[in-house]
Amino acid sequence: MGRLDGKVAVITGGASGIGRASARRFAADGAKVVVVDLDEAGAATVAAEIGGRHIRADVTDAAQVADMYDQAIAAFGGLDVCFNNAGISPPDDDSILTTGMDAWRRVQEVNLTSVYLCCQAGIARLLEHGGGSVINTASFVAVLGAATSQISYTASKGGVLAMSRELGVQFARRGVRVNALCPGPINTPMLQELFAKDPERATRRLVHVPMGRFGEPEEIAAAAAFLASDDASFITASTFLVDGGIHAAYVTPLDGE
């Protein structure tokens, strides 16, 4: 028996990185998975690999968000898990002194407004199907500050964290759990792009991780699978940090210490 046997899960941003790893892990744990992404070819590849379905959807569009859940329910007969994971971190989102309004608004739309829309449509459908789990991808940057700022990204993830807490409390007695999954720096294409463009800036991030390495997408997927499962039945409105200890560090160990 898999941890997620019989559950139907919709994962946004599922074509790559954390979303792809999570789609694989959810399916391995027994879930029926709908992979959602603007990258339709990438989503189709992941869905074919795991025996799931794929949907191309713009998660900043309310009608497309509602439709993706309706398609998932029509395909698999229900809805149990909404993993709202889609997000961006573009290079023009930088210091508050240099980030323009276009970059600010674009990041807020994809990272925060999309989670609002997915929660709005998803929770309504979870309630119709007896409850379930909502997992919103926030970030460790929602709980601490950084001198290497991505100001709109940081603000958007803080909004995801606060919204998840609110919703977790609001729907706790109606069978819907809502948690904010807060990854640390993870070895994904987004982070690899940062390394390629600005190695010094990336290195400044690594030194603050007590474990001395970046996380892997599969490690975040494992945490998401736990939150999606009944093993997490008493966990809601949580700030679920999976960050190698970075949020708790003042001075990190030297190698060999």
SULRASUL-V881171 format. One record per backbone hydrogen bond with DSSP energy under -1.0 kcal/mol. NH is the residue of the N-H (numbers start at 0). CO is the residue of the C=O. Records with the same first field share a line. If there is no record, write none. Layout:
NH->CO  CO
//
This chain:
3->28
4->1
6->3
8->31
9->80
10->33
11->82
13->35
19->15
20->16
21->17
22->18
23->19
24->20
25->21
26->22
27->23
28->24
29->26
30->25
31->6
33->8
34->52
35->10
36->54
39->37
42->38
43->39
44->40
45->41
46->42
47->43
48->44
49->45
51->46
52->32
54->34
60->57
64->60
65->61
66->62
67->63
68->64
69->65
70->66
71->67
72->68
73->69
74->70
75->71
76->72
79->7
80->7
81->132
82->9
83->134
84->82
92->89
97->94
98->94
103->99
104->100
105->101
106->102
107->103
108->104
109->105
110->106
111->107
112->107
113->108
115->111
116->112
117->113
118->114
119->115
120->116
121->117
122->118
123->119
124->120
125->121
126->122
127->123
128->124
129->126
130->125
131->174
132->79
133->176
134->81
135->178
136->83
137->180
139->182
141->138
142->139
148->146
150->93
153->149
154->150
155->151
156->152
157->153
158->154
159->155
160->156
161->157
162->158
163->159
164->160
165->161
166->162
167->163
168->164
169->165
170->166
173->170
175->170
176->131
178->133
179->237
180->135
181->239
183->241
186->214
187->185
191->187
192->188
193->189
194->190
195->191
196->192
197->193
201->197
202->198
203->199
205->201
206->202
207->204
208->205
211->208
214->184
218->215
219->215
220->216
221->217
222->218
223->219
224->220
225->221
226->222
227->223
231->228
232->229
234->231
236->177
239->179
240->238
241->181
245->242
247->244
256->253
//
